[in-house]
Amino acid sequence: MEVVQVLQSLGNSVRKATIMSLATARCPLRFSEFMQASGLNPNFDTGHFNYHLSELVKRNIISKVGGEYRLTQFGFKVAKILESLERECSFLLS
């Protein structure tokens, strides 16, 4: 997988929130609780969320085991990179 593909995956706010919600939860989440943890409404955003979730699964950032979603080992590293970028951006751009 190319770095550009990974960065494109992270450039979407829904995907970023999805990754960070799993990193913060530190445990696997079922679909509806995962949506809520990502700041989305299960009554309106299911299709939208499912699309972005499938992209993250395809990139091996998130995996689905049974009915639960979790970060892969690569996903945990991606979450750490996102946290670091957030800190650096807020420091350098303020």
C-alpha positions as CSV (number, residue, x, y, z in Angstrom):
1,M,0.0,0.0,0.0
2,E,1.3,3.4,-0.9
3,V,1.7,6.2,1.6
4,V,-0.4,8.5,-0.7
5,Q,-3.4,6.0,-0.4
6,V,-3.1,6.0,3.4
7,L,-2.9,9.8,3.5
8,Q,-5.9,10.1,1.2
9,S,-7.8,7.8,3.6
10,L,-7.0,10.0,6.5
11,G,-7.9,13.2,4.8
12,N,-11.6,12.7,5.5
13,S,-13.0,13.9,8.8
14,V,-15.3,10.9,9.2
15,R,-12.5,8.5,8.7
16,K,-10.3,10.4,11.1
17,A,-13.0,10.5,13.7
18,T,-13.6,6.8,13.2
19,I,-9.9,5.9,13.8
20,M,-9.7,8.2,16.8
21,S,-12.9,6.8,18.4
22,L,-11.5,3.3,18.3
23,A,-8.2,4.5,19.7
24,T,-9.9,6.3,22.5
25,A,-12.2,3.4,23.3
26,R,-9.3,1.0,23.6
27,C,-11.7,-1.9,23.1
28,P,-13.7,-3.3,20.1
29,L,-17.0,-1.6,19.4
30,R,-20.2,-2.9,17.7
31,F,-21.4,-0.9,14.7
32,S,-24.0,1.3,16.4
33,E,-21.8,2.2,19.4
34,F,-18.9,2.7,17.0
35,M,-21.0,5.2,15.0
36,Q,-22.0,7.1,18.1
37,A,-18.4,7.2,19.4
38,S,-17.5,8.7,16.0
39,G,-20.0,11.5,16.4
40,L,-22.5,10.2,13.9
41,N,-26.2,9.5,14.2
42,P,-27.3,5.9,13.6
43,N,-30.7,7.1,12.4
44,F,-29.3,9.2,9.6
45,D,-25.6,8.4,8.8
46,T,-25.5,4.6,8.5
47,G,-24.8,4.4,4.8
48,H,-22.2,7.2,5.0
49,F,-20.5,5.6,7.9
50,N,-20.5,2.2,6.3
51,Y,-18.8,3.5,3.2
52,H,-16.0,5.2,5.1
53,L,-15.6,2.2,7.4
54,S,-15.3,-0.2,4.5
55,E,-12.5,2.1,3.1
56,L,-10.6,1.8,6.4
57,V,-11.1,-2.0,6.5
58,K,-9.8,-2.2,2.9
59,R,-6.7,-0.2,3.9
60,N,-6.1,-2.6,6.8
61,I,-6.5,0.2,9.4
62,I,-9.6,-1.3,11.0
63,S,-10.6,-5.0,11.2
64,K,-14.0,-6.6,11.9
65,V,-14.0,-9.7,14.1
66,G,-17.4,-11.2,14.6
67,G,-19.7,-8.2,15.0
68,E,-17.0,-5.9,16.5
69,Y,-14.6,-3.5,15.0
70,R,-11.1,-2.8,16.2
71,L,-7.9,-1.1,15.1
72,T,-5.3,-3.3,13.5
73,Q,-1.7,-3.0,14.6
74,F,-1.2,-0.7,11.6
75,G,-4.3,1.2,12.7
76,F,-2.8,1.9,16.2
77,K,0.3,3.3,14.5
78,V,-1.9,5.5,12.2
79,A,-3.8,6.8,15.3
80,K,-0.6,7.7,17.0
81,I,0.5,9.6,13.8
82,L,-2.8,11.4,13.8
83,E,-2.4,12.4,17.4
84,S,1.1,13.7,16.8
85,L,0.0,15.7,13.8
86,E,-2.9,17.2,15.8
87,R,-0.5,18.4,18.5
88,E,2.1,19.7,16.0
89,C,-0.5,21.5,13.9
90,S,-2.1,23.2,16.9
91,F,1.3,24.3,18.2
92,L,2.8,25.4,14.9
93,L,-0.4,27.0,13.4
94,S,-1.4,29.0,16.5
